[in-house]
Amino acid sequence: MVDVQNQRDERNISIQKVGVKGIKYPLIVLDKAKGEQHVNATVNMYVNLPHQFKGTHMSRFIEILNEYRGQINIRTFRNILEKMKEKLRAESAHIEIEFPYFIEKSSPVSGAKSLMEYQCSFCGEIEGDTSDYLVGVTVPVTTVCPCSKEISTSGAHNQRSIVRLKVRFRKFFWIEDIIKLVEDSASSGVYSLLKRSDEKYVTEKAFENPMFVEDVVRSIAEKINRDENFPWYSVEAENLESIHNHSAYAYLEKNRTASDS
């Protein structure tokens, strides 16, 4: 059969990224407590397309994904990207994987166990001998407003906050550890199950530890700066304000290039 993708294109225009986007796919990722976890991921896979080629072979992306679906983790990213370059005869390859990740958490007083969901992502790209890998987590937390506490005779407004952290890394680490780092940097963590004794504890803990969004991103940065495994990171915090019709927001980035990783 005629291979139309391999036919020559005469327009002399290269394309930086071509591929498949929004693939819904079951994957297995590493789980610190249980060894592995099955997740339903959304995957984007791209390669560059030299100017002389009319198109790329979209089916080969799915073939590669199927080959590695049982071993998707930050250890195998380079192998996957190298396979993409090889099978698609490309100079660069790029992959993005987003998935919900569940961690069993115990309530702070009663010890009641429940599953807490976090959105996570793996991103990687390789071009020639240069590679770059990012891991991201989205973590809900609680914050109490220091200003509200200071000016009020009783109480203080609080809200759920969303923290998004992305890191470059030098060696393997567990995503559970950076999720805990984020939760420990807020007024309180968030739980899916709380008994009355737990609710009292969490409410009082948050009240005694008020934080602006600026405090949250600085606290996270302070902790990550102590770990040489992370040469670059970005962190953003958004307070979904309870008494304002807008969100409070802060963003902080460690200015390091991909070549440092």
Secondary structure as UniProt FT lines:
FT   HELIX           4..6
FT   STRAND          15..31
FT   TURN            32..34
FT   STRAND          35..49
FT   TURN            51..52
FT   HELIX           58..68
FT   TURN            69..70
FT   TURN            74..76
FT   HELIX           77..87
FT   TURN            88..89
FT   STRAND          92..106
FT   TURN            108..110
FT   STRAND          113..127
FT   TURN            128..129
FT   STRAND          130..144
FT   HELIX           146..151
FT   STRAND          158..168
FT   HELIX           175..183
FT   TURN            184..185
FT   STRAND          188..189
FT   HELIX           196..207
FT   HELIX           213..224
FT   TURN            225..226
FT   TURN            228..229
FT   STRAND          232..240
FT   STRAND          247..253
FT   HELIX           258..260
//
